[in-house]
Amino acid sequence: MTTHVFGGSPQEGLADRIYEASVLPEFWPDVLRDFAVIAESLEAVMVATNGESFKWIGSSARAEQLAEEHYRYEGALKRSGRLLAAQRAGFMTDRDVFSEAEILSEPLFADYLIPAGYGRGIATAIQVPTGDTIIFHGEGDFGDGPYGADVVRRLDDLRPHLARSALISARLAFERARTAVETLSGIGLAACAVSQGGTVLVANRDFDAEQSYWTTRGAERIALSDRRADRQLYDALDVIGTGQGVRSLPLIGSSSGAPAVLHVVPIRRAAHDLFMRAAAILVLTKASQSPTQATSLLQALFDLSATEASIAARISAGRTTEQIALVDGKSVDTVRNQLKSVLQKTGCRRQVDLARLLAQLIPPVSKSVIPTPLPGGGVGHA
């Protein structure tokens, strides 16, 4: 049998560390390592599932690899499904939901887990208010035989702490999403947080007021009035975690709405936060009638400095780097470096891409407000 070392350290203070991890998710791997020792297991993972998709944090890199390989097998859904169907408020082992014959014949066990030195599972399922289920799972060596009643008892003693921690984490994740969209409302931007499937989780009052651009359909999924943009939005959400796809979608204005742009802003590290259901924040912007407001908008959307926003606005209005350098009293190289920073921050490769991106954000600027060089080096207005 595998040798497991028990003493004071894995269990000592573990409840406190579980609550620490509820607010500092980076602590979960350490907590799961101790959980694995207490569970007489080789590895442990914490899995979040909505019944269709799974996310996880492991006790080690090997545990996360094991989870990824595990969920490639069709039998993995059966394994999780039987645990969830049991609805037991406590820890269960594989032998509670599978017969010995099933374990030895099920491809997940027979072809993968047991040959790899695993196949001895113990887990519990905890429902959280977001609608997700959190599974705490220990995976050991099938050759070690069934888990003893003392292991189940130790883990059941920990379960109330794990359940309360999951509740705290889920609530904090929701509050982070709500704070983000409310902050955008404070600077006049309509926004909502959505799941990868397009479900609206929280929206600010400005977004609620823009009914000419969007609505919700079954299960509160967002639907854009512009059908072309609606297809682009769901294409973008499908690949939200890859850094690919369109991030700014021009919207055709309806009879009651001006042209606008919907920006798909990925929530970073969402894949590593089991409790963050929001995959992206959608920000709706409409063409400004004031160049000053437009540059402020560019600063807010793309984290541009005031100088970078001014350069972006003038590039979108057709000015060249040489013209901007002359007006600002800078070298062309300086303006080009600043423009390079603008391109990086906006995700554009070329000036023409930048101009297209900003076309819906900045209205055609009157020549009377764009400084132009005069013969002899002076500056005037055309």
VOPAGU-2260 file (C-alpha; in pm, 1 decimal, decimal comma):
REM VOPAGU-2260
SITE   aa  ch    i         X         Y         Z
SITE  MET   A    0       0,0       0,0       0,0
SITE  THR   A    1      99,0     361,3     -46,1
SITE  THR   A    2     253,1     502,7     268,9
SITE  HIS   A    3      76,3     811,5     406,1
SITE  VAL   A    4     225,5    1022,9     680,3
SITE  PHE   A    5     -14,8    1168,7     932,6
SITE  GLY   A    6      60,3    1399,3    1215,9
SITE  GLY   A    7     -46,1    1736,9    1335,8
SITE  SER   A    8      62,2    1940,0    1035,4
SITE  PRO   A    9    -185,4    1856,7     753,8
SITE  GLN   A   10    -491,0    1895,6     976,9
SITE  GLU   A   11    -359,5    2156,6    1216,2
SITE  GLY   A   12    -509,3    2492,9    1127,9
SITE  LEU   A   13    -652,5    2356,9     802,2
SITE  ALA   A   14    -997,3    2504,0     867,2
SITE  ASP   A   15    -842,7    2851,0     899,3
SITE  ARG   A   16    -647,8    2801,8     577,3
SITE  ILE   A   17    -964,6    2690,9     398,6
SITE  TYR   A   18   -1124,3    3024,7     489,0
SITE  GLU   A   19    -810,0    3210,2     380,4
SITE  ALA   A   20    -835,6    3043,4      39,9
SITE  SER   A   21   -1195,2    3161,2       5,8
SITE  VAL   A   22   -1068,1    3519,1     -28,3
SITE  LEU   A   23    -718,8    3444,5    -163,6
SITE  PRO   A   24    -766,8    3173,5    -431,4
SITE  GLU   A   25    -391,8    3131,1    -479,6
SITE  PHE   A   26    -390,6    2941,6    -147,1
SITE  TRP   A   27    -614,0    2660,9    -276,2
SITE  PRO   A   28    -331,9    2437,1    -411,2
SITE  ASP   A   29    -168,5    2426,9     -65,8
SITE  VAL   A   30    -503,2    2353,3      99,5
SITE  LEU   A   31    -569,9    2076,5    -152,5
SITE  ARG   A   32    -229,3    1921,0     -86,7
SITE  ASP   A   33    -316,4    1887,1     280,6
SITE  PHE   A   34    -664,8    1768,3     186,0
SITE  ALA   A   35    -503,2    1490,4     -23,7
SITE  VAL   A   36    -294,8    1374,8     272,5
SITE  ILE   A   37    -595,4    1367,5     504,8
SITE  ALA   A   38    -790,4    1180,6     234,1
SITE  GLU   A   39    -508,2     922,9     203,4
SITE  SER   A   40    -489,8    1016,1    -162,9
SITE  LEU   A   41    -211,6    1096,4    -407,2
SITE  GLU   A   42    -371,5    1409,9    -551,1
SITE  ALA   A   43    -672,8    1632,6    -495,1
SITE  VAL   A   44    -871,2    1870,7    -713,5
SITE  MET   A   45   -1151,5    2117,8    -659,8
SITE  VAL   A   46   -1387,3    2118,7    -958,6
SITE  ALA   A   47   -1662,9    2363,0   -1053,2
SITE  THR   A   48   -1932,4    2236,7   -1289,1
SITE  ASN   A   49   -2263,3    2362,5   -1422,9
SITE  GLY   A   50   -2350,7    2015,6   -1553,0
SITE  GLU   A   51   -2203,4    2081,7   -1896,8
SITE  SER   A   52   -1855,3    2225,8   -1846,2
SITE  PHE   A   53   -1585,6    2184,4   -1582,5
SITE  LYS   A   54   -1312,0    2406,5   -1434,1
SITE  TRP   A   55   -1063,3    2295,7   -1172,0
SITE  ILE   A   56    -775,4    2378,7    -940,9
SITE  GLY   A   57    -540,0    2100,0    -838,6
SITE  SER   A   58    -305,0    2021,8    -553,9
SITE  SER   A   59     -20,6    2013,0    -806,6
SITE  ALA   A   60      51,3    2051,3   -1177,7
SITE  ARG   A   61      16,1    1673,8   -1205,0
SITE  ALA   A   62    -327,3    1691,1   -1041,3
SITE  GLU   A   63    -443,3    1948,9   -1295,8
SITE  GLN   A   64    -308,6    1736,4   -1581,2
SITE  LEU   A   65    -487,5    1436,7   -1432,7
SITE  ALA   A   66    -814,8    1633,1   -1419,2
SITE  GLU   A   67    -777,6    1745,3   -1781,0
SITE  GLU   A   68    -712,4    1389,0   -1900,2
SITE  HIS   A   69    -989,3    1255,5   -1673,2
SITE  TYR   A   70   -1260,4    1473,5   -1826,6
SITE  ARG   A   71   -1167,1    1366,3   -2180,0
SITE  TYR   A   72   -1319,3    1026,8   -2105,4
SITE  GLU   A   73   -1692,7     981,2   -2151,2
SITE  GLY   A   74   -1694,1     778,2   -1832,4
SITE  ALA   A   75   -1582,6    1085,6   -1635,1
SITE  LEU   A   76   -1929,6    1234,1   -1678,1
SITE  LYS   A   77   -2081,4     912,8   -1546,8
SITE  ARG   A   78   -1848,2     922,5   -1246,5
SITE  SER   A   79   -1938,8    1284,1   -1162,7
SITE  GLY   A   80   -2304,3    1228,0   -1251,9
SITE  ARG   A   81   -2347,5     946,6   -1003,6
SITE  LEU   A   82   -2189,4    1156,4    -729,7
SITE  LEU   A   83   -2422,9    1448,7    -806,0
SITE  ALA   A   84   -2729,3    1225,1    -837,8
SITE  ALA   A   85   -2669,4    1076,4    -493,9
SITE  GLN   A   86   -2716,8    1420,3    -333,7
SITE  ARG   A   87   -2552,7    1300,0     -14,6
SITE  ALA   A   88   -2438,3    1570,9     228,0
SITE  GLY   A   89   -2106,8    1402,5     288,6
SITE  PHE   A   90   -1812,1    1236,4     120,5
SITE  MET   A   91   -1864,0     932,2    -101,6
SITE  THR   A   92   -1620,6     686,6    -257,7
SITE  ASP   A   93   -1626,9     528,4    -601,7
SITE  ARG   A   94   -1741,2     205,4    -439,7
SITE  ASP   A   95   -2049,8     385,2    -308,5
SITE  VAL   A   96   -2170,6     450,7    -664,1
SITE  PHE   A   97   -1998,5     177,6    -870,7
SITE  SER   A   98   -1984,6    -196,9    -820,0
SITE  GLU   A   99   -1644,6    -367,2    -826,4
SITE  ALA   A  100   -1735,2    -523,2   -1162,0
SITE  GLU   A  101   -1825,9    -184,8   -1307,3
SITE  ILE   A  102   -1498,4     -30,7   -1193,1
SITE  LEU   A  103   -1295,3    -309,8   -1352,4
SITE  SER   A  104   -1486,9    -286,4   -1682,1
SITE  GLU   A  105   -1545,2      88,8   -1710,5
SITE  PRO   A  106   -1288,3     226,7   -1965,9
SITE  LEU   A  107   -1217,1     532,6   -1748,9
SITE  PHE   A  108   -1092,4     304,8   -1471,8
SITE  ALA   A  109    -969,3       0,8   -1662,6
SITE  ASP   A  110    -793,5     178,1   -1950,2
SITE  TYR   A  111    -668,7     493,1   -1784,0
SITE  LEU   A  112    -693,3     552,2   -1410,2
SITE  ILE   A  113    -590,4     210,7   -1273,7
SITE  PRO   A  114    -295,6     158,3   -1517,1
SITE  ALA   A  115    -177,3     510,1   -1428,3
SITE  GLY   A  116    -173,1     427,6   -1056,1
SITE  TYR   A  117    -505,9     594,4    -969,7
SITE  GLY   A  118    -871,1     483,2    -970,0
SITE  ARG   A  119    -945,9     520,8    -598,0
SITE  GLY   A  120   -1169,7     825,8    -565,7
SITE  ILE   A  121   -1341,6    1000,7    -276,9
SITE  ALA   A  122   -1545,4    1317,9    -325,5
SITE  THR   A  123   -1828,3    1542,8    -214,0
SITE  ALA   A  124   -2050,3    1786,7    -405,2
SITE  ILE   A  125   -2149,2    2130,2    -270,9
SITE  GLN   A  126   -2408,6    2357,2    -432,9
SITE  VAL   A  127   -2334,7    2732,1    -444,5
SITE  PRO   A  128   -2580,9    3017,4    -513,8
SITE  THR   A  129   -2440,9    3082,1    -864,0
SITE  GLY   A  130   -2600,0    2755,2    -976,3
SITE  ASP   A  131   -2266,4    2577,3   -1000,7
SITE  THR   A  132   -2164,4    2269,7    -804,4
SITE  ILE   A  133   -1823,3    2253,2    -638,1
SITE  ILE   A  134   -1668,8    1907,0    -609,4
SITE  PHE   A  135   -1379,6    1831,4    -372,3
SITE  HIS   A  136   -1214,2    1513,9    -496,8
SITE  GLY   A  137    -924,7    1301,9    -373,5
SITE  GLU   A  138    -765,2    1048,5    -612,0
SITE  GLY   A  139    -556,4     759,3    -483,5
SITE  ASP   A  140    -417,3     423,5    -594,7
SITE  PHE   A  141    -683,2     159,3    -666,1
SITE  GLY   A  142    -439,6    -101,4    -534,8
SITE  ASP   A  143    -468,4      47,0    -184,9
SITE  GLY   A  144    -821,8     -92,6    -158,5
SITE  PRO   A  145   -1138,6      76,8     -31,1
SITE  TYR   A  146   -1122,9     391,7     180,8
SITE  GLY   A  147   -1171,0     329,7     549,3
SITE  ALA   A  148   -1455,6     476,1     754,6
SITE  ASP   A  149   -1202,9     690,0     945,7
SITE  VAL   A  150   -1101,1     869,5     623,7
SITE  VAL   A  151   -1463,3     946,6     537,4
SITE  ARG   A  152   -1522,3    1070,3     893,3
SITE  ARG   A  153   -1220,5    1303,7     883,6
SITE  LEU   A  154   -1333,6    1452,4     552,9
SITE  ASP   A  155   -1692,9    1487,6     669,0
SITE  ASP   A  156   -1562,3    1690,9     963,1
SITE  LEU   A  157   -1396,1    1925,1     711,3
SITE  ARG   A  158   -1698,1    1949,5     481,3
SITE  PRO   A  159   -1883,7    2232,7     665,9
SITE  HIS   A  160   -1570,7    2448,0     636,6
SITE  LEU   A  161   -1535,3    2365,3     266,9
SITE  ALA   A  162   -1903,3    2446,6     207,8
SITE  ARG   A  163   -1886,5    2783,5     385,6
SITE  SER   A  164   -1564,9    2869,8     202,5
SITE  ALA   A  165   -1727,0    2788,6    -133,1
SITE  LEU   A  166   -2021,6    3011,1     -41,2
SITE  ILE   A  167   -1789,7    3301,2      48,9
SITE  SER   A  168   -1585,4    3259,2    -270,4
SITE  ALA   A  169   -1895,5    3254,0    -490,6
SITE  ARG   A  170   -2030,9    3568,7    -326,6
SITE  LEU   A  171   -1701,6    3755,4    -355,5
SITE  ALA   A  172   -1669,9    3662,0    -723,6
SITE  PHE   A  173   -2017,2    3801,8    -791,9
SITE  GLU   A  174   -1934,4    4122,3    -603,2
SITE  ARG   A  175   -1617,3    4168,9    -811,4
SITE  ALA   A  176   -1819,0    4145,5   -1131,1
SITE  ARG   A  177   -2082,6    4385,2    -997,5
SITE  THR   A  178   -1819,6    4634,9    -883,7
SITE  ALA   A  179   -1663,4    4630,6   -1229,7
SITE  VAL   A  180   -1984,1    4712,5   -1415,6
SITE  GLU   A  181   -2094,4    4972,1   -1158,2
SITE  THR   A  182   -1756,4    5145,1   -1183,0
SITE  LEU   A  183   -1805,1    5175,3   -1558,4
SITE  SER   A  184   -2147,2    5325,1   -1494,1
SITE  GLY   A  185   -1977,7    5588,6   -1281,2
SITE  ILE   A  186   -1792,8    5718,5   -1588,6
SITE  GLY   A  187   -2098,3    5699,0   -1810,4
SITE  LEU   A  188   -2036,3    5362,2   -1979,3
SITE  ALA   A  189   -2312,6    5104,4   -2017,8
SITE  ALA   A  190   -2185,6    4758,8   -1923,4
SITE  CYS   A  191   -2281,6    4408,7   -1814,9
SITE  ALA   A  192   -2096,2    4094,6   -1709,4
SITE  VAL   A  193   -2177,0    3775,9   -1900,0
SITE  SER   A  194   -2087,4    3408,9   -1877,2
SITE  GLN   A  195   -1915,0    3238,0   -2168,4
SITE  GLY   A  196   -2257,8    3121,5   -2281,4
SITE  GLY   A  197   -2386,9    3479,9   -2292,9
SITE  THR   A  198   -2595,7    3475,6   -1975,8
SITE  VAL   A  199   -2620,9    3824,2   -1825,0
SITE  LEU   A  200   -2502,2    3795,0   -1465,0
SITE  VAL   A  201   -2516,4    4161,1   -1366,0
SITE  ALA   A  202   -2575,2    4483,7   -1560,4
SITE  ASN   A  203   -2551,0    4849,7   -1463,2
SITE  ARG   A  204   -2833,1    5100,5   -1495,6
SITE  ASP   A  205   -2681,2    5256,2   -1807,7
SITE  PHE   A  206   -2684,4    4924,0   -1986,5
SITE  ASP   A  207   -3043,7    4858,1   -1881,5
SITE  ALA   A  208   -3138,7    5187,7   -2045,7
SITE  GLU   A  209   -3003,2    5085,9   -2388,8
SITE  GLN   A  210   -3285,5    4854,8   -2492,0
SITE  SER   A  211   -3261,5    4958,4   -2858,7
SITE  TYR   A  212   -2931,4    4768,5   -2885,5
SITE  TRP   A  213   -2990,3    4453,1   -2686,6
SITE  THR   A  214   -3243,0    4235,9   -2511,5
SITE  THR   A  215   -3240,5    3903,5   -2328,5
SITE  ARG   A  216   -3382,8    3573,2   -2441,9
SITE  GLY   A  217   -3422,2    3229,5   -2284,0
SITE  ALA   A  218   -3220,2    3182,8   -1965,1
SITE  GLU   A  219   -3136,1    3555,9   -1967,2
SITE  ARG   A  220   -2888,9    3524,4   -2254,5
SITE  ILE   A  221   -2802,7    3852,2   -2419,3
SITE  ALA   A  222   -2925,4    3905,0   -2775,9
SITE  LEU   A  223   -2813,9    4201,9   -2986,7
SITE  SER   A  224   -3068,4    4368,3   -3212,9
SITE  ASP   A  225   -2803,7    4374,9   -3486,1
SITE  ARG   A  226   -2806,6    4008,3   -3590,0
SITE  ARG   A  227   -2467,6    4022,3   -3761,0
SITE  ALA   A  228   -2310,5    4163,2   -3447,3
SITE  ASP   A  229   -2501,0    3906,8   -3237,2
SITE  ARG   A  230   -2332,2    3622,6   -3427,6
SITE  GLN   A  231   -1994,3    3792,7   -3386,6
SITE  LEU   A  232   -2053,0    3831,2   -3012,3
SITE  TYR   A  233   -2114,6    3461,3   -2957,6
SITE  ASP   A  234   -1818,6    3373,0   -3179,0
SITE  ALA   A  235   -1604,9    3598,6   -2957,3
SITE  LEU   A  236   -1739,9    3444,2   -2636,1
SITE  ASP   A  237   -1667,7    3094,1   -2767,3
SITE  VAL   A  238   -1295,2    3174,1   -2781,5
SITE  ILE   A  239   -1282,1    3427,1   -2499,1
SITE  GLY   A  240   -1006,0    3245,8   -2315,1
SITE  THR   A  241    -774,8    3213,9   -2615,3
SITE  GLY   A  242    -705,2    3579,3   -2693,1
SITE  GLN   A  243    -848,0    3528,8   -3040,5
SITE  GLY   A  244   -1160,5    3663,1   -3206,9
SITE  VAL   A  245   -1319,6    4002,8   -3246,6
SITE  ARG   A  246   -1319,9    4223,9   -2939,0
SITE  SER   A  247   -1505,3    4535,5   -3066,7
SITE  LEU   A  248   -1832,0    4494,2   -3254,5
SITE  PRO   A  249   -1983,4    4788,4   -3447,8
SITE  LEU   A  250   -2360,8    4795,0   -3396,0
SITE  ILE   A  251   -2596,4    4933,5   -3657,1
SITE  GLY   A  252   -2823,0    5188,6   -3496,3
SITE  SER   A  253   -3197,0    5128,1   -3496,5
SITE  SER   A  254   -3452,0    5403,0   -3552,7
SITE  SER   A  255   -3414,5    5497,9   -3187,2
SITE  GLY   A  256   -3042,1    5436,8   -3144,5
SITE  ALA   A  257   -2727,0    5586,0   -3291,2
SITE  PRO   A  258   -2442,9    5370,5   -3422,9
SITE  ALA   A  259   -2249,7    5218,7   -3135,4
SITE  VAL   A  260   -1971,8    4974,3   -3052,3
SITE  LEU   A  261   -1993,3    4679,6   -2814,1
SITE  HIS   A  262   -1655,2    4595,1   -2661,7
SITE  VAL   A  263   -1593,9    4240,0   -2535,5
SITE  VAL   A  264   -1347,5    4270,3   -2248,1
SITE  PRO   A  265   -1220,0    3931,6   -2122,5
SITE  ILE   A  266   -1199,6    3884,0   -1747,4
SITE  ARG   A  267    -840,6    3778,0   -1693,1
SITE  ARG   A  268    -763,5    3472,0   -1481,1
SITE  ALA   A  269   -1130,4    3368,9   -1495,9
SITE  ALA   A  270   -1022,5    3021,2   -1599,5
SITE  HIS   A  271    -828,5    2994,2   -1272,3
SITE  ASP   A  272   -1109,0    3121,2   -1050,5
SITE  LEU   A  273   -1365,9    2847,0   -1010,6
SITE  PHE   A  274   -1619,8    3084,4    -865,9
SITE  MET   A  275   -1598,3    3355,9   -1132,8
SITE  ARG   A  276   -1880,5    3266,0   -1370,5
SITE  ALA   A  277   -1832,5    3588,7   -1564,6
SITE  ALA   A  278   -1613,6    3534,8   -1870,1
SITE  ALA   A  279   -1632,5    3889,9   -2005,8
SITE  ILE   A  280   -1761,3    4238,8   -1945,4
SITE  LEU   A  281   -1952,5    4392,8   -2236,6
SITE  VAL   A  282   -1913,9    4770,1   -2267,0
SITE  LEU   A  283   -2148,3    4968,0   -2493,4
SITE  THR   A  284   -2023,1    5298,1   -2633,4
SITE  LYS   A  285   -2191,2    5539,8   -2869,1
SITE  ALA   A  286   -2036,9    5797,9   -3098,1
SITE  SER   A  287   -1950,3    6106,7   -2902,9
SITE  GLN   A  288   -2041,3    6448,1   -3037,0
SITE  SER   A  289   -1754,8    6607,3   -2849,0
SITE  PRO   A  290   -1388,4    6543,3   -2938,6
SITE  THR   A  291   -1293,2    6610,4   -2575,4
SITE  GLN   A  292   -1533,6    6344,0   -2451,7
SITE  ALA   A  293   -1410,0    6108,8   -2721,5
SITE  THR   A  294   -1049,2    6119,6   -2603,0
SITE  SER   A  295   -1162,1    6062,0   -2244,4
SITE  LEU   A  296   -1353,8    5761,4   -2370,5
SITE  LEU   A  297   -1043,1    5625,0   -2542,1
SITE  GLN   A  298    -845,8    5664,8   -2219,3
SITE  ALA   A  299   -1108,4    5471,7   -2022,5
SITE  LEU   A  300   -1153,1    5192,4   -2274,9
SITE  PHE   A  301    -793,9    5123,5   -2369,3
SITE  ASP   A  302    -593,0    5256,5   -2072,8
SITE  LEU   A  303    -438,7    5524,9   -2292,0
SITE  SER   A  304    -261,2    5830,8   -2157,1
SITE  ALA   A  305    -407,2    6169,5   -2248,6
SITE  THR   A  306    -135,0    6210,9   -2510,9
SITE  GLU   A  307    -194,9    5864,4   -2657,0
SITE  ALA   A  308    -570,7    5924,9   -2672,6
SITE  SER   A  309    -513,1    6254,9   -2854,7
SITE  ILE   A  310    -286,0    6085,2   -3108,2
SITE  ALA   A  311    -538,9    5803,5   -3158,8
SITE  ALA   A  312    -820,6    6052,7   -3217,5
SITE  ARG   A  313    -618,7    6244,5   -3474,9
SITE  ILE   A  314    -499,7    5932,0   -3654,2
SITE  SER   A  315    -863,7    5821,9   -3682,0
SITE  ALA   A  316    -942,3    6165,2   -3830,9
SITE  GLY   A  317    -684,4    6110,6   -4105,6
SITE  ARG   A  318    -385,9    6298,7   -3970,2
SITE  THR   A  319     -35,8    6163,3   -4035,2
SITE  THR   A  320     240,1    6116,7   -3780,9
SITE  GLU   A  321     432,9    6396,4   -3951,3
SITE  GLN   A  322     141,4    6638,8   -3914,6
SITE  ILE   A  323      90,6    6544,8   -3549,1
SITE  ALA   A  324     462,6    6583,9   -3477,0
SITE  LEU   A  325     464,6    6932,9   -3633,4
SITE  VAL   A  326     159,5    7048,9   -3441,0
SITE  ASP   A  327     282,4    6906,3   -3109,1
SITE  GLY   A  328     641,0    7024,9   -3154,1
SITE  LYS   A  329     779,5    6669,9   -3128,7
SITE  SER   A  330    1001,9    6455,5   -3344,7
SITE  VAL   A  331     835,7    6213,6   -3582,2
SITE  ASP   A  332    1011,9    5926,2   -3404,5
SITE  THR   A  333     856,0    6031,9   -3072,8
SITE  VAL   A  334     506,7    6035,6   -3223,5
SITE  ARG   A  335     567,6    5700,6   -3390,7
SITE  ASN   A  336     672,4    5547,0   -3057,6
SITE  GLN   A  337     360,3    5685,4   -2893,1
SITE  LEU   A  338     149,3    5552,5   -3179,5
SITE  LYS   A  339     315,9    5212,1   -3137,9
SITE  SER   A  340     202,4    5210,5   -2773,9
SITE  VAL   A  341    -152,1    5301,1   -2886,0
SITE  LEU   A  342    -155,9    5013,0   -3133,8
SITE  GLN   A  343     -39,6    4768,6   -2866,6
SITE  LYS   A  344    -300,2    4881,9   -2613,2
SITE  THR   A  345    -586,3    4872,9   -2864,0
SITE  GLY   A  346    -478,9    4539,5   -3010,5
SITE  CYS   A  347    -431,9    4684,2   -3359,1
SITE  ARG   A  348    -147,5    4600,2   -3594,9
SITE  ARG   A  349    -174,3    4891,2   -3838,0
SITE  GLN   A  350    -292,6    5251,5   -3840,8
SITE  VAL   A  351    -577,6    5158,6   -4074,3
SITE  ASP   A  352    -696,0    4898,0   -3821,6
SITE  LEU   A  353    -691,5    5164,2   -3551,2
SITE  ALA   A  354    -893,4    5402,2   -3769,1
SITE  ARG   A  355   -1155,1    5133,8   -3831,4
SITE  LEU   A  356   -1175,8    5045,0   -3463,5
SITE  LEU   A  357   -1230,4    5406,3   -3360,9
SITE  ALA   A  358   -1464,9    5498,2   -3645,1
SITE  GLN   A  359   -1775,0    5428,8   -3435,6
SITE  LEU   A  360   -1633,6    5586,3   -3119,3
SITE  ILE   A  361   -1524,5    5921,6   -3257,1
SITE  PRO   A  362   -1751,5    6118,7   -3490,8
SITE  PRO   A  363   -1612,4    6291,1   -3799,1
SITE  VAL   A  364   -1420,3    6579,0   -3644,4
SITE  SER   A  365   -1481,2    6924,7   -3782,3
SITE  LYS   A  366   -1175,7    7067,9   -3949,3
SITE  SER   A  367   -1225,6    7376,1   -3736,1
SITE  VAL   A  368   -1114,3    7185,4   -3426,8
SITE  ILE   A  369    -814,5    7006,0   -3579,4
SITE  PRO   A  370    -495,4    7215,6   -3571,8
SITE  THR   A  371    -312,2    7206,8   -3904,5
SITE  PRO   A  372      36,0    7327,3   -3995,8
SITE  LEU   A  373      66,2    7660,1   -4169,2
SITE  PRO   A  374     332,3    7757,4   -4421,2
SITE  GLY   A  375     642,8    7862,6   -4240,4
SITE  GLY   A  376     578,9    7636,3   -3943,9
SITE  GLY   A  377     284,2    7817,4   -3779,6
SITE  VAL   A  378     -31,6    7645,1   -3670,9
SITE  GLY   A  379    -381,8    7738,5   -3770,6
SITE  HIS   A  380    -724,6    7585,6   -3823,5
SITE  ALA   A  381    -852,2    7476,9   -4163,3
